[in-house]
Amino acid sequence: MATDPSEYEKAMPLVAAHLAKIERAVDRTRASHAGQPYAAVHQALAEALQDEDAQRVVPQVVEELARQISETPVSPPPDIHG
């Protein structure tokens, strides 16, 4: 089954826009919830995805992203006196 290359060209901007929404939601959740318990991160990520109108993400992907964010060590604030 061959796919018309023009269909790919038409779909790519939509895919790129959807991925950008997911990336914004993940970045926002990482910034606010890194190192927090998985349940809190998962909830925050689900809400961020909904805020971005990007809730159509495979559940296992959301779970893995939440796990990674939860396990991310919280970085200390930068030393501005050094």
C-alpha positions in Angstrom: 0.0 0.0 0.0 1.7 3.1 -1.2 1.1 6.5 0.3 0.9 9.6 -1.9 3.9 11.8 -0.9 1.7 14.9 -1.0 -0.3 13.4 1.8 2.9 13.3 3.9 3.7 16.9 3.1 0.2 18.0 4.1 0.3 16.1 7.4 3.7 17.2 8.6 2.8 20.7 9.7 -0.1 19.2 11.8 2.2 16.6 13.3 4.9 19.2 14.1 2.3 21.5 15.7 1.0 18.7 17.9 4.5 17.7 18.9 5.3 21.3 19.9 2.2 21.4 22.1 3.4 18.2 23.8 6.9 19.6 24.3 5.6 22.8 25.9 3.4 20.7 28.3 6.4 18.5 29.2 8.8 21.4 29.7 6.2 23.2 31.9 5.6 20.1 34.0 9.3 19.4 34.3 10.0 23.0 35.4 7.3 22.9 38.1 7.3 19.3 39.2 10.7 17.8 38.7 11.5 15.3 41.5 8.0 15.3 42.9 6.0 12.1 43.5 4.9 10.3 40.3 1.1 10.8 41.0 1.5 14.5 41.3 3.7 14.7 38.2 1.3 12.5 36.2 -1.7 14.7 37.2 0.2 17.9 36.4 1.3 16.6 33.0 -2.2 15.5 32.1 -3.5 19.0 33.0 -0.7 20.6 31.0 -1.4 18.5 28.0 -5.1 19.4 28.3 -4.2 23.1 28.6 -2.2 22.8 25.4 -5.1 20.9 23.7 -2.7 18.0 23.2 -4.4 15.3 25.4 -4.3 12.8 22.5 -1.1 11.1 23.6 -0.6 7.4 24.1 -1.2 6.7 27.8 2.1 4.7 28.1 4.0 7.8 26.7 2.4 10.0 29.3 3.2 7.5 32.1 6.9 7.3 30.9 7.3 11.0 30.7 5.7 11.4 34.2 8.1 8.8 35.5 11.1 10.5 34.0 10.1 13.9 35.4 9.4 12.4 38.8 12.9 10.8 38.9 14.6 14.0 37.7 16.8 15.4 40.5 15.9 18.9 41.5 18.8 21.2 40.6 20.0 23.6 43.2 19.6 27.2 42.4 22.6 28.8 40.6 25.2 30.4 42.8 25.1 34.0 41.9 27.8 34.9 44.4 30.5 32.7 42.9 
